[in-house]
């Protein structure tokens, strides 16, 4: 199948969204935890987190201009903190359900049966059931005029990860941690480790 620009523009809206989201390959499955100034918790699944740097430790996150995404965005812009929680295979169905458009007064934690957990000195909630959890502070916010999305750049200021999952090199074994990935909008996959390769050098 070959689609030119005109073909892509004429695709059905839902078909186009599913098709486009699948083309970038497997993506990280994260639940973003936030809270508002009244302490009301919000949880939303995201697949757009990307590593931007390690010094400082920066992660980019793209939020869509949807009603569900707006609750997350508003909370982050209001208080400046949020969490990224890896989706574990034991609760991927509950994680997916957070994409539903719940009203602001409903906590997705309670709606889908996940446990909110707070850590001292950090306002945003983590997921107790998640094995790998990151606490971030917002550093930059870039509204993107081209499609109305928002690029958030956050600095990781807190990490919770099982000690057995961290290799001597510093690499985190996501497969052993049970982290799942997303392809498209609704397909979830287990991670299988194929091998670890040496640092790439021209003469190697």
N, C-alpha and C positions, 0 to 999 in steps of 0.2 A: 504494500500500500504506500502511495506517495500523496502527501497533502501539500499543495502550494498555499501561498498566503491567502488567496481568495477562498480556497476550500476550508481553511482553518477558521476564517471569519464567519462562514456560513454554518458551522456545526451547531447543533442543538446545545443550549446553554449547559444542561447537566452533563451531556456527553463530552462537551469541550472541557469542562472542569475536571472530570474524571480522567480524561485523556492527558491533559496538560500536567496534572499532578503526578501521573505515573511516569512521565518521560524523564524526570530527573533521577529515577532509580530509587533504591531504598533510602529511607530517611529516618532520623532519630525520632523515637516516640517519647515525648515528654509531656507531663502534666504541669501546667503553670499554676502555682498557688499564689493567691494575693488576698489582701484584706483591705477593707475601707477604714476610714477614721473611726467608725463606730465599732470596729472589730468583726464585722460580718465577713465571713470567708467566701472566696470564689475559687473555682477550679476549672481549668479548660485545657483540653488536649491540643498540642501544637506539634507540628512536624517541620518547623522552619528554623530550629536552632542551629547555629553554625559557629565553629571556633574561629575567632578573629585574632587571637594572640595569647601568648603565655606570660608576658611581662610588660604591662599588667595582664592578668588572666581575664580576657574579654570574650564574651559570647554575644553574637548578634541574634536577634529574634524578630521575625516579620509577623505583624498582626494584620489580619484582614479587617476591612471596614464593616464587619458584621455586628449584629446586636450582641451576640455572645462574646465576641472579641472586644467590644467596647467596654464591657464591665471590667475585663482584665486590664485594658489600656487605661481606663479612668483610675482604677485603683493604683496602678504603677505610677502614673503621673502625679497622683495625689500624695502618695507616701514614699515613692522612690525605691521600694524593696519588693522582691518577688522571689519565688523559688522555682527551680526546674527539678522535677522528680521523674526518674526513669520509669517507664511503664514496664512492669514485670509480667511474665506470662500468666501468673496466677490471677491477675485482675485486669487483663486487657479489655474485656468486655465492659467492665465498669468504666474504664478509662474512656472508651469510645463513646459511652453514653453522655459524658460531660459536654460533648459537642451539641447536645440539644439546647434549644433556646429557653432556658429557665429564666423566670423573672428575677430581678435583682435581689428580691427579698429571700429567695430560695438558695440555700447553700448546696452546691453540687456535691460537696463531701457527703452531706446527709442524704441527698437524693440518690446517689449511686452506691452508698454503703462503704465509703472509704473513710479512714480515720485522720482527722487533722491533728497535727502535732506541732507545737511551738518550741523554739529553742531560746534560751535566755539571751536577751539583747537583740533579738531579730523579730521584726513585726510580722512578716508574712508567714503563713502556715506551710509546713511540710506534710508529706504523706507518710504516715507511720509504716505502711505496707511496702513502700518503695525501698529498694536496696541501695540505690545511689541517688543522693539528694544534694542539690547545690543551692546556696543562698546568694542572691545577686543584689547589687545596688545599681540603680540606673545612672549611667554616666552621660549618655547622649540620646536624644530623641529626634528622628528625622522623618517628618511626614513626606511621603512620596507622591508627588503631584501626578505622576504618570498613571496611577491606578487607585489612588486613595488609601493605599496601605501605609503602615507605619513601621519604620525600622528602629528598634530599640537596641542600644548597645549597653550591656551591663557588665559590671566587674564582679567576678566571683569572690566573695568574701568569707564564705563558709562552705565546707565540703564534708559530707557524711558518706563514707564508703566502707564496705567490709574490708578489714585488713588483709584477709586471705585473697582478695581480688586484685591486690596491687602487687605487681612484679617488682623485682629489684631495680629494674630500669625506670620504674615510674608508670609504666603502662597499666591500664586497668583492664582486666579480663571481663569484657561485657558478656561473653557467652556464659562463663561460669556464674555471672551475677544474675542470669535469667532475664537480661534486658531484651525487649523485643523491638522490631523495626516496623515501619509502615511503608507500604507502597500504595500510591494513589491516595484515595480518601478513606478507604475502609478495609484494606487488606493488611493483616498483621502477620509477622513472620518471626520464627525463632532464629537466633544467630548461631552459625556453625563456624568454628575456628578452622581455617585452612592451613595456617602456618605463620611463623614469624620470620621475617627476612632481615638481613643485616642492613645497616645504614648504607645507602646507595652512594658509591664513589665511581668516578669514571674509569679507574684502573682496577676495579674489583671484578 
